[in-house]
Amino acid sequence: MIDWPLAELLPHAGDMILIDRIVSFDDEQIHTLAMVKPGGLFNREDGALPAWVGIELMAQSVAAFAGCHARRRGDAVELGFLLGTRKFECNVEHFPLGTELAIHGVRSLEDDNGMGVFECHIQAPGIHVTARLNVFRPPHAAQYLNEPPATGTQP
């Protein structure tokens, strides 16, 4: 298990951190866990999580993968973007309250420009979710969030 605080590995804060811990990671993959707890931002009235939240769980696992590698190199954790999801398949409509979800992400492609593809899975008793996530971690990501200065004359 990795002891680094998730808040130091993910560009998220507070209740937006949905994964609970990193079990392991290496050069190509990551294993994380998330417990379906009551009172979260996306929980239904019965405490369950809608299955579509699985995409965010997978994306946060991929972000944790990048954060672990940055931390291991001694670099700052940088912002990345989920560009899209392909082949999302899920055999349930929701993840019941109290379920521990095992999330696994495997890097299948990453280029020098920051584009990447990860094959992801979520497993729990009676639950199987798969998806391919397309991600982008641009160099100097903070510049992507800054608005360009206004042009023209001021009144």
MIDOSE-1310 file (N, C-alpha, C; in nm, 2 decimals, decimal comma, always signed):
residues 155
midw	+0,08/-0,12/+0,00/+0,00/+0,00/+0,00/+0,09/+0,13/+0,00; +0,05/+0,23/-0,07/+0,12/+0,35/-0,08/+0,07/+0,45/+0,03; +0,16/+0,51/+0,11/+0,13/+0,59/+0,22/+0,12/+0,74/+0,19; +0,15/+0,78/+0,06/+0,14/+0,92/+0,03/-0,01/+0,96/+0,04
plae	-0,03/+1,08/+0,10/-0,17/+1,13/+0,10/-0,23/+1,16/-0,04; -0,35/+1,11/-0,06/-0,41/+1,13/-0,19/-0,42/+1,27/-0,23; -0,44/+1,36/-0,13/-0,45/+1,51/-0,16/-0,32/+1,56/-0,22; -0,21/+1,49/-0,20/-0,08/+1,54/-0,25/-0,06/+1,47/-0,39
llph	-0,14/+1,38/-0,43/-0,12/+1,31/-0,56/-0,22/+1,34/-0,66; -0,34/+1,39/-0,62/-0,45/+1,43/-0,71/-0,47/+1,58/-0,71; -0,50/+1,63/-0,83/-0,54/+1,77/-0,84/-0,68/+1,80/-0,80; -0,73/+1,73/-0,69/-0,86/+1,74/-0,63/-0,85/+1,78/-0,49
agdm	-0,96/+1,81/-0,43/-0,96/+1,85/-0,29/-1,09/+1,80/-0,22; -1,08/+1,78/-0,09/-1,20/+1,75/-0,01/-1,28/+1,64/-0,06; -1,41/+1,66/-0,07/-1,51/+1,56/-0,11/-1,50/+1,52/-0,25; -1,42/+1,59/-0,33/-1,40/+1,55/-0,47/-1,30/+1,43/-0,49
ilid	-1,23/+1,40/-0,38/-1,14/+1,28/-0,39/-1,23/+1,16/-0,36; -1,25/+1,08/-0,46/-1,34/+0,97/-0,45/-1,28/+0,84/-0,42; -1,15/+0,82/-0,46/-1,08/+0,70/-0,42/-1,02/+0,71/-0,28; -1,01/+0,60/-0,21/-0,97/+0,60/-0,07/-0,82/+0,57/-0,05
rivs	-0,76/+0,48/-0,14/-0,62/+0,45/-0,12/-0,56/+0,39/-0,24; -0,43/+0,40/-0,25/-0,36/+0,34/-0,36/-0,30/+0,21/-0,30; -0,33/+0,10/-0,37/-0,28/-0,03/-0,32/-0,14/-0,05/-0,37; -0,12/-0,03/-0,50/+0,01/-0,04/-0,57/+0,02/+0,03/-0,70
fdde	+0,14/+0,05/-0,75/+0,16/+0,11/-0,88/+0,30/+0,07/-0,93; +0,31/+0,06/-1,06/+0,44/+0,04/-1,12/+0,45/+0,12/-1,24; +0,54/+0,09/-1,33/+0,57/+0,17/-1,45/+0,45/+0,17/-1,54; +0,36/+0,07/-1,54/+0,25/+0,06/-1,64/+0,11/+0,06/-1,58
qiht	+0,10/+0,04/-1,45/-0,04/+0,02/-1,39/-0,05/+0,07/-1,25; -0,18/+0,08/-1,21/-0,21/+0,12/-1,07/-0,33/+0,04/-1,02; -0,33/+0,01/-0,90/-0,44/-0,05/-0,83/-0,49/+0,04/-0,71; -0,61/+0,08/-0,71/-0,67/+0,16/-0,61/-0,79/+0,10/-0,55
lamv	-0,84/+0,15/-0,44/-0,96/+0,11/-0,38/-1,05/+0,23/-0,34; -1,18/+0,21/-0,36/-1,28/+0,31/-0,32/-1,39/+0,24/-0,24; -1,43/+0,29/-0,13/-1,54/+0,24/-0,05/-1,66/+0,33/-0,08; -1,78/+0,27/-0,11/-1,90/+0,34/-0,13/-1,95/+0,38/+0,01
kpgg	-1,94/+0,51/+0,05/-1,97/+0,56/+0,18/-2,09/+0,65/+0,16; -2,17/+0,66/+0,27/-2,29/+0,75/+0,26/-2,25/+0,90/+0,26; -2,33/+0,98/+0,21/-2,32/+1,12/+0,22/-2,22/+1,19/+0,12; -2,18/+1,11/+0,02/-2,09/+1,17/-0,08/-2,16/+1,26/-0,18
lfnr	-2,09/+1,33/-0,25/-2,14/+1,43/-0,35/-2,24/+1,37/-0,45; -2,21/+1,24/-0,49/-2,28/+1,18/-0,60/-2,38/+1,07/-0,55; -2,38/+1,04/-0,42/-2,47/+0,93/-0,37/-2,62/+0,96/-0,39; -2,68/+0,85/-0,42/-2,83/+0,85/-0,43/-2,89/+0,85/-0,29
edga	-3,02/+0,87/-0,27/-3,08/+0,87/-0,14/-3,05/+0,75/-0,06; -3,04/+0,63/-0,13/-3,02/+0,51/-0,05/-2,87/+0,49/-0,02; -2,78/+0,58/-0,06/-2,64/+0,57/-0,03/-2,56/+0,51/-0,14; -2,62/+0,45/-0,24/-2,55/+0,39/-0,35/-2,50/+0,50/-0,44
lpaw	-2,39/+0,46/-0,52/-2,34/+0,55/-0,62/-2,39/+0,51/-0,76; -2,43/+0,60/-0,84/-2,47/+0,56/-0,98/-2,34/+0,51/-1,05; -2,37/+0,41/-1,14/-2,26/+0,34/-1,21/-2,17/+0,44/-1,29; -2,23/+0,55/-1,34/-2,15/+0,64/-1,42/-2,04/+0,71/-1,34
vgie	-2,05/+0,71/-1,21/-1,94/+0,76/-1,13/-1,82/+0,67/-1,14; -1,83/+0,55/-1,19/-1,72/+0,47/-1,22/-1,62/+0,53/-1,31; -1,66/+0,61/-1,40/-1,57/+0,68/-1,50/-1,48/+0,78/-1,41; -1,54/+0,85/-1,32/-1,46/+0,94/-1,24/-1,36/+0,86/-1,15
lmaq	-1,41/+0,74/-1,09/-1,32/+0,66/-1,01/-1,20/+0,62/-1,09; -1,22/+0,58/-1,22/-1,11/+0,53/-1,30/-1,02/+0,65/-1,34; -1,08/+0,77/-1,37/-1,00/+0,89/-1,40/-0,92/+0,93/-1,28; -0,97/+0,92/-1,16/-0,89/+0,96/-1,04/-0,78/+0,86/-1,02
svaa	-0,80/+0,73/-1,05/-0,70/+0,63/-1,04/-0,58/+0,66/-1,14; -0,62/+0,70/-1,26/-0,52/+0,74/-1,36/-0,44/+0,86/-1,31; -0,52/+0,96/-1,26/-0,45/+1,08/-1,20/-0,36/+1,04/-1,09; -0,40/+0,95/-1,01/-0,31/+0,90/-0,90/-0,18/+0,83/-0,95
fagc	-0,20/+0,76/-1,06/-0,09/+0,70/-1,13/+0,01/+0,81/-1,17; -0,03/+0,91/-1,24/+0,05/+1,02/-1,28/+0,11/+1,09/-1,15; +0,03/+1,11/-1,05/+0,08/+1,17/-0,93/+0,19/+1,09/-0,86; +0,17/+0,96/-0,85/+0,27/+0,87/-0,79/+0,41/+0,88/-0,87
harr	+0,40/+0,88/-1,00/+0,52/+0,89/-1,08/+0,59/+1,02/-1,07; +0,51/+1,13/-1,06/+0,57/+1,26/-1,04/+0,64/+1,27/-0,90; +0,57/+1,22/-0,80/+0,62/+1,22/-0,66/+0,75/+1,13/-0,66; +0,75/+1,02/-0,72/+0,87/+0,93/-0,72/+0,99/+1,00/-0,79
rgda	+0,96/+1,08/-0,89/+1,07/+1,16/-0,96/+1,11/+1,29/-0,88; +1,03/+1,33/-0,79/+1,05/+1,45/-0,71/+0,99/+1,57/-0,78; +0,90/+1,55/-0,88/+0,84/+1,66/-0,95/+0,71/+1,70/-0,89; +0,66/+1,81/-0,92/+0,52/+1,86/-0,87/+0,42/+1,78/-0,95
velg	+0,30/+1,76/-0,88/+0,19/+1,69/-0,94/+0,13/+1,79/-1,04; +0,10/+1,76/-1,16/+0,04/+1,85/-1,26/-0,10/+1,81/-1,29; -0,17/+1,90/-1,34/-0,31/+1,89/-1,38/-0,32/+1,81/-1,51; -0,41/+1,72/-1,52/-0,44/+1,64/-1,64/-0,59/+1,65/-1,68
fllg	-0,62/+1,61/-1,80/-0,76/+1,62/-1,84/-0,81/+1,48/-1,89; -0,93/+1,45/-1,85/-1,00/+1,33/-1,91/-1,06/+1,38/-2,04; -1,02/+1,33/-2,15/-1,07/+1,38/-2,28/-1,19/+1,30/-2,32; -1,20/+1,17/-2,28/-1,31/+1,09/-2,32/-1,30/+0,95/-2,28
trkf	-1,41/+0,88/-2,29/-1,42/+0,74/-2,25/-1,47/+0,66/-2,37; -1,41/+0,55/-2,39/-1,46/+0,46/-2,49/-1,49/+0,32/-2,43; -1,59/+0,26/-2,49/-1,62/+0,12/-2,45/-1,65/+0,11/-2,30; -1,72/+0,20/-2,25/-1,77/+0,19/-2,11/-1,87/+0,08/-2,10
ecnv	-1,84/-0,02/-2,02/-1,94/-0,13/-2,00/-1,95/-0,16/-1,86; -2,07/-0,17/-1,81/-2,10/-0,19/-1,67/-2,22/-0,29/-1,65; -2,21/-0,38/-1,57/-2,32/-0,48/-1,55/-2,42/-0,44/-1,44; -2,40/-0,32/-1,38/-2,50/-0,28/-1,28/-2,53/-0,13/-1,30
ehfp	-2,64/-0,09/-1,24/-2,68/+0,05/-1,25/-2,63/+0,14/-1,14; -2,59/+0,07/-1,03/-2,53/+0,15/-0,92/-2,44/+0,06/-0,84; -2,36/+0,12/-0,76/-2,27/+0,05/-0,67/-2,33/+0,07/-0,53; -2,37/-0,05/-0,47/-2,44/-0,04/-0,34/-2,35/+0,02/-0,22
lgte	-2,42/+0,09/-0,13/-2,36/+0,14/-0,01/-2,28/+0,03/+0,06; -2,16/+0,06/+0,10/-2,07/-0,04/+0,17/-1,99/-0,13/+0,08; -2,00/-0,11/-0,05/-1,92/-0,19/-0,14/-1,78/-0,14/-0,15; -1,68/-0,22/-0,14/-1,54/-0,18/-0,17/-1,51/-0,22/-0,32
laih	-1,48/-0,11/-0,39/-1,45/-0,12/-0,53/-1,30/-0,13/-0,56; -1,25/-0,23/-0,63/-1,11/-0,24/-0,66/-1,10/-0,19/-0,81; -1,01/-0,09/-0,82/-1,00/-0,02/-0,95/-0,86/-0,05/-1,00; -0,85/-0,08/-1,13/-0,72/-0,12/-1,19/-0,71/-0,04/-1,32
gvrs	-0,60/+0,03/-1,34/-0,57/+0,10/-1,46/-0,44/+0,06/-1,52; -0,44/+0,03/-1,65/-0,32/-0,01/-1,72/-0,29/+0,09/-1,83; -0,17/+0,15/-1,84/-0,14/+0,24/-1,95/-0,11/+0,15/-2,07; -0,19/+0,18/-2,18/-0,16/+0,11/-2,30/-0,09/+0,20/-2,40
ledd	-0,10/+0,33/-2,38/-0,03/+0,43/-2,47/-0,01/+0,56/-2,40; +0,11/+0,61/-2,42/+0,14/+0,75/-2,37/+0,25/+0,81/-2,46; +0,23/+0,92/-2,52/+0,33/+0,98/-2,61/+0,40/+1,10/-2,54; +0,49/+1,16/-2,61/+0,57/+1,27/-2,55/+0,49/+1,40/-2,54
ngmg	+0,38/+1,41/-2,61/+0,30/+1,53/-2,60/+0,20/+1,53/-2,49; +0,19/+1,42/-2,41/+0,10/+1,41/-2,29/-0,03/+1,34/-2,32; -0,05/+1,29/-2,44/-0,17/+1,21/-2,47/-0,15/+1,06/-2,41; -0,25/+1,01/-2,36/-0,24/+0,87/-2,30/-0,37/+0,80/-2,31
vfec	-0,36/+0,67/-2,31/-0,48/+0,58/-2,31/-0,46/+0,48/-2,20; -0,56/+0,46/-2,12/-0,56/+0,36/-2,01/-0,68/+0,27/-2,02; -0,65/+0,14/-2,01/-0,75/+0,04/-2,00/-0,78/+0,02/-1,85; -0,91/+0,04/-1,81/-0,95/+0,05/-1,67/-1,06/-0,06/-1,64
hiqa	-1,05/-0,10/-1,52/-1,15/-0,20/-1,47/-1,19/-0,17/-1,32; -1,31/-0,19/-1,29/-1,36/-0,19/-1,15/-1,42/-0,32/-1,12; -1,38/-0,38/-1,01/-1,43/-0,51/-0,97/-1,48/-0,50/-0,83; -1,59/-0,58/-0,80/-1,64/-0,60/-0,67/-1,73/-0,72/-0,68
pgih	-1,77/-0,79/-0,57/-1,87/-0,90/-0,59/-1,99/-0,86/-0,67; -2,01/-0,93/-0,78/-2,13/-0,90/-0,87/-2,11/-0,78/-0,95; -2,00/-0,71/-0,95/-1,98/-0,59/-1,03/-1,86/-0,60/-1,12; -1,88/-0,56/-1,24/-1,76/-0,56/-1,34/-1,78/-0,44/-1,43
vtar	-1,69/-0,35/-1,43/-1,69/-0,23/-1,51/-1,56/-0,22/-1,59; -1,57/-0,19/-1,72/-1,45/-0,17/-1,80/-1,47/-0,04/-1,88; -1,36/+0,02/-1,91/-1,36/+0,14/-2,00/-1,22/+0,17/-2,04; -1,21/+0,24/-2,16/-1,08/+0,29/-2,21/-1,09/+0,44/-2,19
lnvf	-0,99/+0,50/-2,11/-0,99/+0,64/-2,09/-0,88/+0,71/-2,18; -0,92/+0,81/-2,24/-0,83/+0,90/-2,32/-0,80/+1,02/-2,23; -0,67/+1,04/-2,20/-0,63/+1,15/-2,11/-0,52/+1,23/-2,18; -0,51/+1,36/-2,12/-0,41/+1,45/-2,18/-0,35/+1,52/-2,06
rpph	-0,22/+1,52/-2,05/-0,14/+1,59/-1,95/-0,05/+1,68/-2,02; -0,09/+1,80/-2,05/-0,01/+1,89/-2,13/+0,11/+1,95/-2,05; +0,22/+1,98/-2,12/+0,33/+2,05/-2,06/+0,28/+2,18/-2,02; +0,31/+2,23/-1,90/+0,27/+2,36/-1,85/+0,12/+2,37/-1,84
aaqy	+0,06/+2,27/-1,78/-0,09/+2,26/-1,77/-0,16/+2,39/-1,72; -0,09/+2,46/-1,63/-0,15/+2,58/-1,57/-0,18/+2,68/-1,68; -0,10/+2,69/-1,78/-0,13/+2,78/-1,89/-0,26/+2,76/-1,96; -0,30/+2,63/-1,96/-0,43/+2,60/-2,03/-0,55/+2,65/-1,95
lnep	-0,53/+2,68/-1,83/-0,64/+2,74/-1,75/-0,65/+2,89/-1,74; -0,54/+2,95/-1,78/-0,54/+3,10/-1,78/-0,61/+3,15/-1,90; -0,69/+3,25/-1,88/-0,76/+3,32/-1,99/-0,66/+3,41/-2,06; -0,67/+3,42/-2,19/-0,58/+3,52/-2,25/-0,62/+3,66/-2,21
patg	-0,53/+3,75/-2,21/-0,56/+3,89/-2,18/-0,66/+3,95/-2,28; -0,75/+4,03/-2,24/-0,84/+4,10/-2,33/-0,77/+4,19/-2,42; -0,81/+4,19/-2,55/-0,75/+4,28/-2,64/-0,85/+4,40/-2,67; -0,79/+4,50/-2,73/-0,88/+4,61/-2,76/-0,86/+4,73/-2,67
tqp	-0,94/+4,82/-2,68/-0,93/+4,94/-2,59/-1,02/+4,93/-2,47; -0,98/+5,00/-2,37/-1,07/+5,00/-2,25/-1,16/+5,13/-2,26; -1,28/+5,12/-2,22/-1,37/+5,24/-2,22/-1,32/+5,34/-2,12
